[in-house]
Amino acid sequence: MFSKSCEYGIRAVIYIATQSKKTDRVKIGDIAEKINSPVAFTAKILGLLVKNKIVSSITGPKGGFYIEQNRLDKVFLKDIVEVIDGNKIYKGCGLGLNECSASQPCPVHHKFAKVRAEIDYMLSTTTLKELTEGLDQKLTFLMR
């Protein structure tokens, strides 16, 4: 459903958020290891996320990536997805056709529109705070 970049980006942001709750800044190598992503690829994704103010970073020996505690309930999954993948998950044809629309639908157009609306709702209402709380309570996992 998401690009590989977006999957890594979401995992990286969730990991950074969990560490930020402990007031830890996280180094790029640690993030890449924990989310099972190549370091250079992770760095590129994180650069995009910093540029778009999803995460913050500080350089130097005591530096790293972090998210301010007061932002955990203000960052939604949709924010991350749109920075990395744009809005293609909400637009375009479910079969990848160029001409699909409500007036000239592909075979899955109307069913896919319902799924797309549910995905949009889930991404628009799910915060980093909610996701980190699931990890804190051991109700979910990010890495094994």
N, C-alpha and C positions, 0 to 999 in steps of 0.2 A: 504494500500500500504506500509506504514512504520510500524515498530513495535511501540508499545505504548511507549517504551523507547525513540525511535527516535522522535516521535511526541512531547513528553515532552521536549526532548533536543532542538528541533528546537524552540519551543515556549519559552523555558527558554533563549536561546541565543538571540532571537529577543527582549525579554523583557529586558534583561541585556543591549543590545545595545541601546535601547531607553533611558534607564536610564543613561547610560554612556555618551550619547550625552549631558545630563544635568550635566555632571561631577559627577554623583552620583554613589557610590558603593552600591550594593544591597545585603542585608542579605538573607540567605537561606530560612528563614521562609516567607519573603516577596515574593520571587520568587515562592515558592511552592503555596502560596495563590493565586497569580496573574495568575498562569498557571493551577490552580486546580489540583495539583499533591501532593501525599503524600511527606512529608518532607524528610524521609529517602531515598525514591526512587529518589527524586530530587537531594539529596546530592550525591548519587552514580553516577548519570548521570553527574553532574557537575564536580565531581572528574575526570571522564574520559575526559571531555572536557578541564579541566585545564591541565591534563597530556599531552594532545595532542595540547596544545597551541591555542585552539580556544578561550577560555576566560582566564582571569587572576584572581587571588584572593590575598587578603591580609588579614591576621588574625588580631584579636584585635578589640577593641571598635570602631575604625574608619575604620575597614576593610570591606570586602565584595567582591563580584564578579563584574568585570568590563571588558570592551573591550576598548583598546586604540582607539581614534578617527581615527587615521591614518590607522587603520586596517579594518575599516568598509567596505572599498571597496576592501579589499584583502581576506575577508572570504566569501566563496561561500557556498550555501546550500549543495553542494556535499561534502564539507569538513566535515560538521556536520554529514551528513548521513553516510559517510564512517567510521567515528570514532565510531558511535554507532551501525550501522547495517552492516558494512562491505560493500562488493560490491554485495551482493546477489540480489539486485534490478536489476543489470545489467547482471547477469549470472543466470544460472539455468532455469528450465522449468517453463513456465507460469501455468502449471497444477501440478507442483511439482513432475514430473516423474524423475527418476534417469538417464534414458538413452536417453533423448531428445537431438537432435543435428540437424544441418542443413542437414546432410546425412540421419538421421533417425528422422524426426520431429514428434512432437505430432500434434494433430489437430489444435492447435492455434499457433504453433511455428512461422510461417512466419508473421502472423498478430501481434503477441506479440513482435516480433523483432522490428517492426516499432514503436510501442508504447514505448518500452524500449529506443530506440534511441531518441525519443522526450523527454522522462523524463530525460535522461542523458544530453541532451542539456539544458533543463530548469534548472536543478540543477547546471550545470557547468557554467551557465551564470548569475545566480541570486545572487547578493551580499547582505550582511546585510545592506549596505548603501541604496540600492534600497528598501528593505523591510521596513526599518525604515522611509524612506521618505514617503512611502505610508501611514504609520501610522500618521506621522507628519501632513500630508495634509488631514487627516481624509478620505482617499480614501479606507482604509482597517481598520480592527479591529483585535485585538488579544484577548481581553477579554470584557465581557459585564458587 
